[in-house]
Amino acid sequence: MNKTYAVGLDIGGTHITAAVIDIKDMKVIDFSLHKESFDSNLPVEEVMTIWEKAIRTSIENSKVGNTIGLAVCMPGPFDYNNGVCWIKGQSKYEHFYGLNVRDLFKDKLNLSNEFPILFENDAVCFGKGEVFKDAHNLSKKVMAITLGTGLGACFINRGESISTGDLVPKDGEIYDLPYKEGIAEDYVSARGLIAGYFALSGKKINNGLELFNLAIAGDTMAKKVFEQMGEDLAAIVLPWLDNFSVDSFIIGGKIANASEFFLPAFNQKIKEAGSDVAVSISTDNEIAALLGASSMLYKS
């Protein structure tokens, strides 16, 4: 059988990961995985140059001669059908607001108008990839979230993403659900952790990794901030675990790497609420997201 290849991209607030995917077998081609870290608030042209480097490096390392599409997982808010970015006020991609990212890719990579460039929510890509990795999930209702610079979510029923109807929040998103003095993402995200640590200690930190390292070093306030985030996350998702009748709840994103500090508090709150949902931490967030993105081209 002839192989068919596509480029999958996982784009976050601070990184881009590219890989060439065999979309017949849904596998990452050896040596093609390439990651670049960057500041997403750089000027658009500078960001696009970094994205181009990641894509071209991935293709070169894969030794694949021809790819048939570009599959991109992006954080929201984003018009995934038309490729327009509507991210604003989230400390990321401030210069991309209102721009057509599909056109930016075509111009930067010199692609024809017929070359498929498909977009999907990063959390949906992650969730679909996790479902694809475990065939048992294809018969289940799954809620997957990504914890990072933002709070992403998706609801999947028998392999299909559900973003409308009474069983899920508006657009299948939880980041903007009203919570405490603001919205969910104000408390469950990197900026939520940073703000939480400042409120407790009066000390400013730069990112979630710094807080993680403090917690590993035994900083009790850092540990407390993670515990509080675990409790907040449980309070935010519990109504939807029940409403959607979730069988499996999967946590991904960079902050998932700190699960030892927030998962016990999360699980305790879930247990107290009487939920028996199966909770798991993804072991390879980026691979899952890349496979989930590329599944769009597999279907097409």
C-alpha positions in Angstrom: 0.0 0.0 0.0 1.3 3.5 -0.9 2.1 5.7 2.1 0.5 9.1 2.5 2.1 11.7 4.6 1.0 15.0 6.2 2.6 17.5 8.5 1.0 17.8 11.9 1.5 20.9 14.0 0.8 21.4 17.7 0.9 25.1 18.4 0.7 26.4 21.9 1.3 29.7 23.7 5.1 29.1 24.0 6.0 26.4 21.5 5.4 24.7 18.2 5.9 21.0 17.6 6.0 19.7 14.1 6.1 16.1 12.8 5.5 14.2 9.6 2.6 11.7 10.0 1.9 8.6 8.1 -1.8 9.1 7.9 -2.5 5.6 6.6 -1.1 4.0 9.8 -1.5 7.1 11.9 2.1 7.1 13.1 4.8 9.7 13.5 7.7 9.2 11.1 11.0 8.6 12.9 13.3 11.6 13.5 10.6 14.0 12.2 9.5 15.4 15.6 10.9 18.9 16.0 10.1 21.5 18.6 10.8 25.2 18.8 10.1 27.4 21.9 9.2 31.1 21.3 7.3 34.1 22.6 4.0 34.2 20.8 3.7 37.9 21.4 6.5 38.6 19.0 5.6 40.3 15.7 3.6 38.1 13.3 6.5 37.8 10.8 8.9 36.7 13.5 6.5 34.0 14.7 5.8 32.8 11.2 9.6 32.5 10.6 9.9 30.2 13.6 6.9 28.2 12.5 8.4 27.8 9.0 11.7 26.6 10.5 9.9 23.9 12.5 8.0 22.7 9.5 10.9 22.6 7.1 13.2 21.0 9.7 10.6 18.3 10.4 10.2 17.5 6.7 13.9 17.5 6.1 14.5 15.1 9.0 11.7 12.8 7.9 13.3 12.1 4.5 9.8 12.2 3.1 9.5 13.6 -0.4 5.9 14.7 -0.5 3.2 15.7 2.0 -0.4 16.1 1.1 -1.6 18.6 3.8 -1.0 20.6 6.9 -3.0 19.7 10.0 -2.8 22.3 12.8 -4.0 22.2 16.4 -4.4 25.8 17.7 -5.7 27.2 21.0 -8.9 29.2 20.9 -10.8 31.3 20.4 -10.2 30.6 16.7 -12.4 30.2 13.6 -11.2 26.7 12.8 -13.2 26.5 9.5 -11.9 29.7 8.0 -8.5 29.8 9.8 -9.0 33.2 11.5 -7.4 33.9 14.9 -9.6 35.6 17.6 -7.3 35.2 20.5 -7.3 38.4 22.6 -6.4 39.3 26.1 -4.9 36.0 26.9 -1.2 37.0 27.0 -0.5 35.1 23.8 -0.7 35.8 20.1 -1.8 39.5 20.7 -0.7 40.5 17.1 -2.6 37.6 15.4 -6.1 38.9 16.4 -8.3 39.0 13.3 -5.7 37.5 11.0 -6.2 34.6 8.6 -3.6 32.1 9.7 -4.3 29.8 6.7 -3.2 32.6 4.4 -0.2 33.3 6.5 0.9 29.7 6.1 0.3 29.7 2.4 2.3 32.9 1.9 5.2 31.8 4.2 5.5 28.3 2.8 4.6 29.2 -0.8 1.7 26.8 -1.0 -1.1 26.7 -3.5 -4.7 27.6 -2.7 -5.6 23.9 -3.2 -3.1 22.6 -0.6 -5.2 21.5 2.4 -4.5 23.4 5.6 -6.9 22.3 8.3 -7.3 23.6 11.8 -8.7 22.2 15.0 -8.8 23.2 18.7 -5.7 22.0 20.5 -7.6 20.3 23.2 -9.9 18.5 20.7 -6.8 17.3 18.8 -5.3 16.1 22.1 -8.5 14.3 23.0 -8.9 12.7 19.6 -5.3 11.5 19.7 -5.8 10.0 23.1 -8.9 8.2 22.0 -7.1 6.9 18.9 -4.2 5.6 21.0 -6.6 3.5 23.1 -9.2 1.6 21.1 -11.3 1.0 24.3 -12.1 4.8 24.4 -13.8 4.5 21.0 -16.9 3.1 22.7 -16.8 5.6 25.6 -17.6 9.2 26.5 -14.4 11.0 27.1 -13.6 14.5 28.4 -10.0 15.6 27.8 -8.4 18.8 29.0 -5.1 20.6 28.4 -3.4 22.6 31.2 -0.9 25.2 30.1 -1.0 28.9 29.2 -4.7 28.3 28.9 -7.4 25.8 29.9 -8.6 23.7 26.9 -11.3 21.1 26.9 -13.1 18.7 24.6 -15.9 16.2 24.9 -15.8 13.1 22.7 -18.6 10.5 22.3 -17.6 7.3 20.4 -14.7 9.1 18.7 -16.6 12.2 17.7 -16.0 15.6 19.2 -19.2 17.2 20.6 -19.3 20.9 20.9 -23.0 21.8 20.8 -26.1 20.8 22.7 -27.2 20.7 26.3 -24.7 18.1 27.4 -21.6 20.2 27.0 -20.8 23.9 27.7 -21.0 26.5 24.9 -18.7 25.5 22.0 -17.4 22.6 24.2 -15.2 25.1 26.0 -14.6 25.5 29.8 -11.9 28.2 29.9 -14.5 31.0 30.0 -17.0 29.4 32.4 -17.8 31.8 35.3 -15.8 30.9 38.4 -15.1 32.7 41.6 -14.2 36.3 40.8 -13.6 35.7 37.1 -13.5 32.8 34.7 -12.1 29.2 35.0 -8.9 30.0 33.2 -8.0 32.8 35.7 -7.5 30.0 38.2 -6.6 26.9 36.3 -3.7 27.9 33.9 -0.2 29.1 34.1 -1.3 32.6 34.9 -3.6 31.2 37.6 -0.6 29.5 39.3 1.5 32.6 39.0 -1.2 34.7 40.6 -1.9 32.1 43.3 1.8 32.0 44.3 2.0 35.8 44.4 -1.1 36.0 46.6 0.4 33.5 49.1 4.0 34.5 49.1 4.2 38.1 47.7 6.9 36.7 45.3 6.7 37.0 41.6 7.5 34.0 39.4 7.7 33.9 35.6 6.0 30.6 34.7 4.5 27.3 35.7 7.9 25.5 35.4 9.4 27.8 38.0 6.6 27.0 40.4 7.0 23.2 39.7 10.7 23.5 40.5 9.9 25.3 43.7 7.4 22.6 44.7 10.0 19.8 43.9 12.4 21.7 46.2 9.9 21.5 49.0 8.4 25.0 48.9 5.2 24.6 50.9 3.5 27.6 49.3 4.2 26.3 45.8 2.7 22.9 46.8 -0.4 24.7 48.2 -0.9 26.6 45.0 -0.9 23.4 43.0 -3.3 21.7 45.5 -5.7 24.7 45.2 -5.6 24.4 41.4 -6.5 20.7 41.7 -9.5 21.6 43.9 -10.5 24.4 41.5 -10.2 22.1 38.5 -12.5 19.6 40.2 -15.1 22.2 41.0 -15.0 23.4 37.4 -15.3 20.1 35.6 -17.6 18.1 38.0 -20.9 19.4 36.6 -19.8 18.5 33.1 -18.5 15.1 34.1 -22.0 14.4 35.4 -23.9 16.2 32.6 -22.0 14.4 29.8 -21.9 11.1 31.7 -18.1 10.9 31.2 -16.5 7.5 31.4 -12.9 8.7 31.1 -11.3 12.0 32.1 -7.8 12.6 30.5 -5.5 15.4 31.6 -2.8 16.8 29.2 -0.8 19.9 28.6 2.5 21.1 30.1 1.1 21.5 33.6 0.1 17.9 33.6 3.7 17.1 34.3 3.1 18.5 37.8 0.3 16.1 38.4 2.0 14.7 41.6 1.2 18.1 43.2 -2.4 18.7 42.0 -3.9 15.3 41.2 -4.4 14.1 44.8 -6.4 17.1 45.6 -8.4 16.8 42.4 -9.1 13.1 42.9 -10.2 13.8 46.5 -12.8 16.3 45.4 -14.0 14.0 42.7 -14.4 11.2 45.1 -16.2 13.4 47.7 -18.7 14.3 44.9 -19.4 10.6 44.3 -17.9 10.4 40.8 -16.4 7.2 39.7 -14.9 8.6 36.4 -11.6 7.1 35.4 -8.9 9.8 35.7 -5.6 9.6 33.8 -2.6 11.7 32.9 -1.4 11.6 29.3 2.1 10.3 28.9 2.7 11.9 25.5 0.6 15.1 25.1 2.3 16.3 21.9 2.1 13.0 20.1 -1.6 12.7 20.9 -2.2 16.2 19.6 -0.3 15.6 16.4 -2.2 12.4 15.7 -5.5 14.0 16.5 -4.8 16.9 14.2 -3.7 14.5 11.4 -6.8 12.5 11.7 -8.6 15.4 10.0 -6.6 14.6 6.8 -7.1 10.9 7.3 -10.9 11.4 7.2 -10.7 13.8 4.3 
